[in-house]
């Protein structure tokens, strides 16, 4: 199972910088970078909800499942 993180795409569509988003949702830019690259083992629903609220999107706009 492969989960693709499209957070960088959504941020570009909304013209939001990493610094701006990280500050708005209360995480470090380093952790946001790891999340954008899909290098995390999990994400808290609370964090995902904050991202979606700030970017005015749905979780499916950020996360995608691509079967291998």
N, CA and C atoms as an extended XYZ file, in Angstrom:
204
Properties=species:S:1:pos:R:3:atomname:S:1:resname:S:1:resid:I:1 pbc="F F F"
N         0.845       -1.174        0.000 N   UNK     1
C         0.000        0.000        0.000 CA  UNK     1
C         0.897        1.246        0.000 C   UNK     1
N         0.620        2.136       -0.910 N   UNK     2
C         1.418        3.350       -1.037 CA  UNK     2
C         0.517        4.568       -0.833 C   UNK     2
N         0.852        5.370        0.161 N   UNK     3
C         0.127        6.615        0.416 CA  UNK     3
C         0.997        7.761       -0.093 C   UNK     3
N         0.440        8.570       -0.963 N   UNK     4
C         1.139        9.712       -1.540 CA  UNK     4
C         0.642       10.979       -0.861 C   UNK     4
N         1.566       11.827       -0.433 N   UNK     5
C         1.225       13.089        0.221 CA  UNK     5
C         1.340       14.206       -0.810 C   UNK     5
N         0.215       14.850       -1.090 N   UNK     6
C         0.164       15.937       -2.068 CA  UNK     6
C         0.042       17.300       -1.385 C   UNK     6
N         0.582       17.411       -0.201 N   UNK     7
C         0.477       18.658        0.558 CA  UNK     7
C         1.156       19.812       -0.165 C   UNK     7
N         2.304       19.553       -0.772 N   UNK     8
C         3.007       20.618       -1.478 CA  UNK     8
C         2.186       21.156       -2.654 C   UNK     8
N         1.443       20.278       -3.315 N   UNK     9
C         0.589       20.688       -4.429 CA  UNK     9
C        -0.525       21.608       -3.928 C   UNK     9
N        -1.164       21.209       -2.842 N   UNK    10
C        -2.258       22.017       -2.291 CA  UNK    10
C        -1.733       23.356       -1.778 C   UNK    10
N        -0.558       23.350       -1.174 N   UNK    11
C         0.033       24.604       -0.706 CA  UNK    11
C         0.324       25.532       -1.880 C   UNK    11
N         0.807       24.986       -2.973 N   UNK    12
C         1.089       25.803       -4.158 CA  UNK    12
C        -0.201       26.381       -4.737 C   UNK    12
N        -1.265       25.562       -4.777 N   UNK    13
C        -2.552       26.046       -5.279 CA  UNK    13
C        -3.077       27.206       -4.444 C   UNK    13
N        -2.839       27.138       -3.131 N   UNK    14
C        -3.346       28.167       -2.218 CA  UNK    14
C        -2.337       29.297       -2.003 C   UNK    14
N        -1.162       29.154       -2.623 N   UNK    15
C        -0.080       30.148       -2.486 CA  UNK    15
C         0.287       30.387       -1.018 C   UNK    15
N         0.505       29.271       -0.312 N   UNK    16
C         0.860       29.293        1.109 CA  UNK    16
C         2.283       28.760        1.253 C   UNK    16
N         3.124       29.481        1.975 N   UNK    17
C         4.499       29.033        2.197 CA  UNK    17
C         4.557       28.025        3.346 C   UNK    17
N         5.639       27.283        3.389 N   UNK    18
C         5.838       26.330        4.488 CA  UNK    18
C         5.884       27.054        5.826 C   UNK    18
N         6.572       28.172        5.849 N   UNK    19
C         6.689       28.942        7.089 CA  UNK    19
C         5.311       29.403        7.574 C   UNK    19
N         4.503       29.890        6.659 N   UNK    20
C         3.158       30.375        7.006 CA  UNK    20
C         2.284       29.241        7.540 C   UNK    20
N         2.277       28.101        6.848 N   UNK    21
C         1.441       26.975        7.263 CA  UNK    21
C         1.917       26.401        8.588 C   UNK    21
N         3.215       26.205        8.729 N   UNK    22
C         3.758       25.646        9.973 CA  UNK    22
C         3.382       26.529       11.162 C   UNK    22
N         3.507       27.821       10.997 N   UNK    23
C         3.172       28.756       12.063 CA  UNK    23
C         1.682       28.703       12.383 C   UNK    23
N         0.860       28.627       11.350 N   UNK    24
C        -0.595       28.641       11.535 CA  UNK    24
C        -1.110       27.391       12.249 C   UNK    24
N        -0.473       26.243       11.999 N   UNK    25
C        -0.984       25.003       12.592 CA  UNK    25
C        -0.194       24.553       13.821 C   UNK    25
N         0.870       25.260       14.120 N   UNK    26
C         1.596       24.987       15.354 CA  UNK    26
C         2.586       23.839       15.301 C   UNK    26
N         3.241       23.637       14.151 N   UNK    27
C         4.316       22.648       14.073 CA  UNK    27
C         5.555       23.330       13.507 C   UNK    27
N         6.692       22.667       13.607 N   UNK    28
C         7.930       23.252       13.085 CA  UNK    28
C         7.969       23.091       11.563 C   UNK    28
N         8.753       23.950       10.930 N   UNK    29
C         8.937       23.833        9.485 CA  UNK    29
C         9.603       22.505        9.133 C   UNK    29
N        10.490       22.042       10.011 N   UNK    30
C        11.168       20.761        9.772 CA  UNK    30
C        10.161       19.615        9.750 C   UNK    30
N         9.228       19.607       10.702 N   UNK    31
C         8.213       18.549       10.731 CA  UNK    31
C         7.264       18.665        9.542 C   UNK    31
N         6.942       19.883        9.140 N   UNK    32
C         6.091       20.075        7.971 CA  UNK    32
C         6.802       19.553        6.721 C   UNK    32
N         8.094       19.802        6.623 N   UNK    33
C         8.873       19.313        5.488 CA  UNK    33
C         8.854       17.787        5.425 C   UNK    33
N         9.009       17.140        6.561 N   UNK    34
C         8.953       15.674        6.613 CA  UNK    34
C         7.589       15.171        6.171 C   UNK    34
N         6.545       15.854        6.612 N   UNK    35
C         5.186       15.469        6.235 CA  UNK    35
C         4.979       15.640        4.731 C   UNK    35
N         5.437       16.756        4.185 N   UNK    36
C         5.292       17.015        2.749 CA  UNK    36
C         5.986       15.953        1.909 C   UNK    36
N         7.113       15.452        2.387 N   UNK    37
C         7.871       14.443        1.646 CA  UNK    37
C         7.406       13.015        1.935 C   UNK    37
N         6.420       12.867        2.805 N   UNK    38
C         5.916       11.537        3.123 CA  UNK    38
C         6.866       10.723        3.973 C   UNK    38
N         7.718       11.398        4.738 N   UNK    39
C         8.735       10.717        5.541 CA  UNK    39
C         8.301       10.512        6.997 C   UNK    39
N         6.997       10.554        7.251 N   UNK    40
C         6.492       10.338        8.598 CA  UNK    40
C         5.713        9.022        8.631 C   UNK    40
N         5.639        8.431        9.801 N   UNK    41
C         4.904        7.176        9.945 CA  UNK    41
C         3.432        7.417       10.214 C   UNK    41
N         3.093        8.632       10.617 N   UNK    42
C         1.702        8.947       10.902 CA  UNK    42
C         1.516       10.438       11.068 C   UNK    42
N         0.262       10.834       11.065 N   UNK    43
C        -0.084       12.229       11.297 CA  UNK    43
C        -1.326       12.245       12.190 C   UNK    43
N        -1.326       13.114       13.167 N   UNK    44
C        -2.462       13.217       14.070 CA  UNK    44
C        -3.649       13.806       13.325 C   UNK    44
N        -4.832       13.302       13.629 N   UNK    45
C        -6.037       13.832       13.001 CA  UNK    45
C        -6.191       15.313       13.308 C   UNK    45
N        -5.789       15.717       14.490 N   UNK    46
C        -5.869       17.128       14.871 CA  UNK    46
C        -5.006       17.982       13.937 C   UNK    46
N        -3.800       17.516       13.649 N   UNK    47
C        -2.904       18.234       12.739 CA  UNK    47
C        -3.481       18.257       11.337 C   UNK    47
N        -4.000       17.129       10.879 N   UNK    48
C        -4.600       17.045        9.558 CA  UNK    48
C        -5.803       17.996        9.455 C   UNK    48
N        -6.598       18.047       10.499 N   UNK    49
C        -7.758       18.944       10.517 CA  UNK    49
C        -7.324       20.406       10.440 C   UNK    49
N        -6.265       20.763       11.156 N   UNK    50
C        -5.765       22.142       11.115 CA  UNK    50
C        -5.257       22.494        9.718 C   UNK    50
N        -4.554       21.558        9.087 N   UNK    51
C        -4.062       21.785        7.731 CA  UNK    51
C        -5.242       22.003        6.784 C   UNK    51
N        -6.226       21.128        6.864 N   UNK    52
C        -7.388       21.224        5.978 CA  UNK    52
C        -8.167       22.520        6.214 C   UNK    52
N        -8.294       22.920        7.463 N   UNK    53
C        -8.988       24.166        7.765 CA  UNK    53
C        -8.239       25.343        7.173 C   UNK    53
N        -6.931       25.383        7.376 N   UNK    54
C        -6.131       26.511        6.893 CA  UNK    54
C        -6.098       26.573        5.367 C   UNK    54
N        -5.988       25.411        4.722 N   UNK    55
C        -5.911       25.376        3.261 CA  UNK    55
C        -7.281       25.283        2.598 C   UNK    55
N        -8.335       25.197        3.409 N   UNK    56
C        -9.705       25.075        2.900 CA  UNK    56
C        -9.801       23.921        1.900 C   UNK    56
N        -9.464       22.724        2.411 N   UNK    57
C        -9.493       21.543        1.560 CA  UNK    57
C        -9.957       20.337        2.377 C   UNK    57
N       -10.022       19.202        1.733 N   UNK    58
C       -10.397       17.945        2.361 CA  UNK    58
C        -9.158       17.065        2.504 C   UNK    58
N        -9.166       16.098        3.456 N   UNK    59
C        -8.006       15.202        3.594 CA  UNK    59
C        -7.647       14.494        2.287 C   UNK    59
N        -8.643       14.164        1.478 N   UNK    60
C        -8.392       13.503        0.200 CA  UNK    60
C        -7.668       14.385       -0.814 C   UNK    60
N        -7.665       15.684       -0.579 N   UNK    61
C        -6.909       16.598       -1.443 CA  UNK    61
C        -5.413       16.528       -1.131 C   UNK    61
N        -5.101       16.051        0.076 N   UNK    62
C        -3.722       16.013        0.555 CA  UNK    62
C        -3.143       14.602        0.491 C   UNK    62
N        -3.961       13.608        0.806 N   UNK    63
C        -3.502       12.215        0.859 CA  UNK    63
C        -4.147       11.402       -0.259 C   UNK    63
N        -3.346       10.572       -0.897 N   UNK    64
C        -3.829        9.768       -2.014 CA  UNK    64
C        -3.303        8.342       -1.862 C   UNK    64
N        -4.153        7.371       -2.135 N   UNK    65
C        -3.745        5.966       -2.088 CA  UNK    65
C        -3.509        5.478       -3.516 C   UNK    65
N        -2.310        4.979       -3.765 N   UNK    66
C        -1.964        4.393       -5.066 CA  UNK    66
C        -1.565        2.939       -4.849 C   UNK    66
N        -2.422        2.010       -5.246 N   UNK    67
C        -2.042        0.599       -5.090 CA  UNK    67
C        -0.809        0.274       -5.927 C   UNK    67
N         0.012       -0.620       -5.389 N   UNK    68
C         1.248       -0.976       -6.105 CA  UNK    68
C         0.987       -1.970       -7.189 C   UNK    68
